[in-house]
C-alpha cells in the first residue's frame, strides 16, 4: 500500500517491483497523481497488476480487510513499538498471510508516514542504512521489502539458470593429457630453466584441480599448449625435445 504518493514514477516502479517478486495486489491511498497508461509505459507488462489495483481515500479503508500490517519508516521512535528488520518483517508477513490478508504500508516521498498512520499498523520495519544518510527513495525501500518477502515465501530456492550447453566434468584421463601437454610446452619454452620442475607441475595441478574443469574447458586449455609449440615451429624455432631431470623424491 502506498499512501499519498507524490511521484507517478515511484508508483510505477513499486508496481514493477511488486510483479517482479510475486505480489499481486497494490492499493493506493489518495495518490497525488495517477495515470494507468503512463504507469504501464514505465512499468512494462504490468497491466494485470493495474487491473487489480484499487484506490481508496484513507488508510483505514485500505487496511479494513487485513489481519496484519507493517509500516516502512526511517524514523526512530521512542514509544515502545515492535520494530523489525526487513528479513524479520518478511518472515512475519509470510506467516501472518496464512491467516488472511496482510499489508506492507509505505508513505509519502517527502515525509513518510505520520505517527497516526504508523499507529494503525501492527509493526514497523526499518531498513538499516548509512546513519548519516538514512532516507531511502520510496521505490527503493519497497523493493527491498518485496525482495525479502519473495525469499521468505520461496525459501530462496529458485535455481539459477544453467549453461546453455551441458558439459560433463573433466575425467582423469583428460586431466593427465592436459598436464602432459603443459609440461611438454613449458619445457619447449625453457620455463624450467630457473625453476624446479616438480614443484611447478605440482602447483599447476593444484590450480587446475581447484578450477574443477569440465571436459570442454580441459580440451581448450590443452589446445592452448599445443598451439604454443606449433607457433614456435611456424616461426622457425624448433623446440628441443628434452626429458625432465629426475627430481628428488619429496
C-alpha positions in Angstrom: 0.0 0.0 0.0 1.3 3.4 -0.9 0.0 6.4 1.0 -0.4 9.8 -0.8 2.4 9.1 -3.2 3.5 12.2 -5.0 5.6 10.9 -7.9 4.0 8.8 -10.6 7.4 7.2 -11.4 7.6 5.9 -7.8 4.1 4.3 -8.2 5.2 2.7 -11.5 8.5 1.4 -10.0 6.7 0.0 -7.0 4.2 -1.8 -9.2 7.0 -3.2 -11.3 8.9 -4.5 -8.3 5.6 -6.0 -6.9 5.3 -8.0 -10.1 9.0 -9.0 -10.0 8.5 -10.5 -6.6 5.1 -12.1 -6.9 2.9 -9.5 -5.1 -0.4 -9.5 -7.0 -2.3 -6.6 -5.4 -1.4 -2.9 -4.9 -3.6 -0.4 -3.1 -3.1 3.4 -3.3 -4.3 5.8 -0.6 -5.2 9.2 -2.1 -2.3 9.4 -4.7 -1.5 12.9 -5.8 -1.3 11.7 -9.4 -2.5 8.5 -11.2 -2.4 7.6 -14.8 -2.6 3.9 -15.6 -1.5 4.4 -19.2 1.7 6.3 -18.2 2.4 3.9 -15.4 2.4 0.9 -17.7 4.6 2.8 -20.1 7.2 3.0 -17.3 6.5 -0.5 -15.7 6.1 -2.6 -18.8 3.9 -5.7 -18.8 2.2 -4.9 -15.6 -1.4 -4.5 -16.9 -2.6 -7.4 -14.8 -1.4 -5.6 -11.6 -3.0 -2.4 -12.7 -6.3 -4.1 -13.4 -6.4 -5.4 -9.8 -5.1 -2.1 -8.3 -7.6 -0.2 -6.1 -7.5 3.4 -4.9 -9.1 4.4 -1.6 -9.3 7.6 0.4 -8.0 6.6 3.8 -5.5 4.2 5.3 -8.3 2.7 7.4 -10.2 1.8 4.2 -7.0 0.2 2.8 -6.4 -1.9 5.9 -10.0 -2.8 6.6 -9.7 -6.4 5.5 -6.1 -7.0 6.6 -5.3 -9.2 9.6 -1.7 -7.9 9.9 0.2 -4.9 8.5 3.7 -3.5 8.7 4.8 0.1 8.0 8.0 1.2 6.4 9.7 4.1 8.3 13.2 5.5 8.6 12.4 7.4 11.8 13.5 6.1 15.2 10.6 6.1 17.7 10.8 6.5 21.4 7.4 4.9 22.0 7.6 1.1 22.7 6.7 -0.5 19.3 7.6 -3.7 17.5 10.4 -2.7 15.1 11.7 -5.3 12.7 14.4 -5.5 10.1 13.4 -6.3 6.6 14.1 -10.1 6.7 12.3 -10.5 10.1 9.4 -8.4 8.8 9.1 -10.5 5.6 9.1 -13.8 7.6 6.4 -12.4 9.9 4.3 -11.2 6.9 4.6 -14.6 5.3 3.4 -16.3 8.4 0.5 -13.9 9.1 -0.6 -14.3 5.4 -1.8 -17.9 6.4 -4.5 -16.2 8.5 -5.7 -13.6 6.0 -4.7 -10.5 4.0 -1.5 -8.8 5.1 -0.1 -5.4 4.0 3.1 -3.6 3.6 2.5 0.2 4.0 4.8 2.9 2.7 4.2 6.6 2.8 5.0 9.9 1.2 8.3 10.6 -0.6 9.0 13.8 1.4 7.8 12.9 4.9 6.9 9.2 5.1 4.0 8.1 7.2 2.6 10.2 10.0 2.6 9.0 13.6 -1.1 8.3 13.4 -0.7 6.2 10.3 2.2 4.2 11.9 -0.1 3.6 14.9 -2.6 1.8 12.5 0.0 -0.9 11.7 0.9 -3.9 13.8 4.7 -3.4 13.5 7.3 -1.1 11.9 10.2 -2.1 9.7 13.3 0.0 9.3 15.9 -0.7 6.7 19.5 -0.3 8.0 21.4 2.3 6.1 24.3 4.7 6.5 23.4 6.6 9.7 24.5 9.9 8.1 22.0 9.4 5.2 19.1 7.2 6.4 16.4 8.1 4.0 15.8 5.8 1.0 13.8 6.5 -2.1 10.3 5.2 -1.7 10.5 2.7 -4.6 13.9 1.5 -3.3 12.6 0.8 0.1 9.5 -1.0 -1.3 11.9 -3.0 -3.5 13.9 -4.2 -0.5 10.8 -5.5 1.3 9.3 -7.1 -1.8 12.6 -8.9 -2.4 12.8 -10.1 1.2 9.1 -11.3 1.1 9.9 -13.3 -2.1 12.8 -15.0 -0.3 10.6 -15.7 2.7 7.8 -17.2 0.6 10.0 -19.3 -1.7 12.9 -20.1 0.6 15.3 -18.6 -2.0 15.1 -22.0 -3.7 14.7 -20.8 -7.2 17.6 -22.4 -9.1 20.0 -20.3 -11.2 19.8 -20.9 -14.9 22.4 -23.4 -16.0 24.8 -23.1 -19.0 23.2 -23.3 -22.5 25.2 -26.4 -23.3 25.9 -29.1 -20.7 29.5 -30.5 -20.4 30.5 -33.4 -18.3 33.2 -32.9 -15.7 36.7 -33.5 -17.0 37.9 -37.1 -16.5 41.2 -38.3 -15.0 42.4 -39.1 -18.5 41.6 -35.6 -19.8 43.5 -34.1 -16.8 46.6 -36.2 -17.3 46.7 -35.4 -21.1 46.4 -31.7 -20.2 49.2 -31.9 -17.6 51.4 -33.9 -20.0 51.0 -31.3 -22.8 51.5 -28.4 -20.4 54.7 -30.0 -19.2 56.0 -30.5 -22.7 55.2 -27.0 -23.7 56.8 -25.5 -20.6 60.0 -27.4 -21.4 59.7 -26.2 -25.0 59.8 -22.5 -23.9 62.5 -23.2 -21.4 60.3 -22.3 -18.5 62.0 -24.7 -16.1 65.4 -23.2 -16.7 65.4 -21.5 -13.3 62.5 -23.3 -11.7 62.2 -26.8 -10.1 60.2 -28.9 -12.5 58.3 -31.0 -9.9 57.2 -28.1 -7.8 55.9 -26.1 -10.8 53.9 -29.1 -12.1 52.5 -29.8 -8.6 51.4 -26.2 -8.3 49.9 -26.3 -11.7 47.9 -29.4 -10.8 46.5 -27.8 -7.7 45.5 -24.7 -9.6 43.7 -26.7 -12.3 42.1 -29.1 -9.8 40.6 -26.1 -7.9 39.0 -24.9 -11.1 37.0 -28.1 -11.4 37.1 -28.1 -15.2 34.5 -29.6 -17.4 35.6 -31.6 -20.5 35.3 -28.7 -22.9 37.5 -26.5 -20.6 40.1 -29.2 -20.3 40.2 -29.6 -24.1 40.6 -25.8 -24.5 43.5 -25.5 -22.1 45.2 -28.4 -23.7 44.7 -26.9 -27.1 46.5 -23.7 -25.9 49.6 -25.6 -25.0 49.7 -27.5 -28.3 49.3 -24.2 -30.2 52.3 -22.7 -28.4 54.6 -25.4 -29.8 53.0 -25.1 -33.3 53.6 -21.3 -33.2 57.3 -21.8 -32.3 57.6 -24.2 -35.3 55.9 -21.7 -37.6 58.4 -19.1 -36.5 61.3 -21.4 -37.3 62.0 -22.2 -33.7 62.3 -25.9 -33.2 61.9 -26.7 -29.5 64.4 -29.2 -28.3 63.0 -32.5 -27.1 64.3 -33.0 -23.6 63.4 -35.3 -20.8 62.9 -33.6 -17.4 65.7 -34.4 -14.9 64.9 -36.7 -12.1 63.6 -34.6 -9.2 64.4 -35.7 -5.7 61.5 -37.5 -4.0 59.7 -35.1 -1.7 
